[in-house]
Amino acid sequence: MSLVAASRLSAAIARWIQRITIALAWLLLASLLVVTTVHVLGRQFVDVESEALSELAGDLFFALAMVSFGFAYLEDGHVRVDVVRERFGARRLAWIELLGCLLIAVPLGCLLLDYGGRSAWASLVQRERSVAILDLPLQWVVKAAVPLGFLSFLLSAVSIAIQNCLFLLGDEPSPAPRGDHGGHVS
């Protein structure tokens, strides 16, 4: 693969993750606000405590957190030990990030993608029910947030690994993640 093709692939992955994640986040956040508002108003004015609404709000929050993993990694929004990190030069940071992607993020992403996918599939096949979703056999929808979130994280790790390889080869201005995708995301 040429350096130009690698750069384009990294940019395409970053754009895809940004667009999908932002769309899902707005949908989930709007749903969470509606469910929470209905739950609070019902409790305050009708004196009705709804376990289903409470569970649904928790499920929506869980899904929102899961789908944000990849985007947070691309935007450099995850926890780092900055006291140690700021002592390193750009090449060392690129190597650390590249090795972290290849030795930790990609294997972990694959493992959790597989586990989450199997769990969601088993829930679908067993018709596992959710009190929050009108007692319908839709618990698999909630469980599907795990593989979706870790697919996003895995693809982000691949994009960041590519960007760091390109940096180490002299084709990128700084190591990733930069939070700006090196101008990749539009």
Buried (B, 14 or more C-beta within 10 A) or exposed (E): EEBEEBBBBBBEBBBBBBEBBEEBBEBBEEBBEEBBEBBEEBBEEEEEEBEBBBBBBBBBBBBBEBBBBBBBBBBBEEEEEEEEEEEEEEEEBBBBBBEBBBEEBBEBBBEBBEEBBEBBBEBBEEEBBBBBBEEEBBBBBBBBBBBBBBBBBBBBBBBBBBBBBBBBEEEBEEBBBBEEBBEBBE
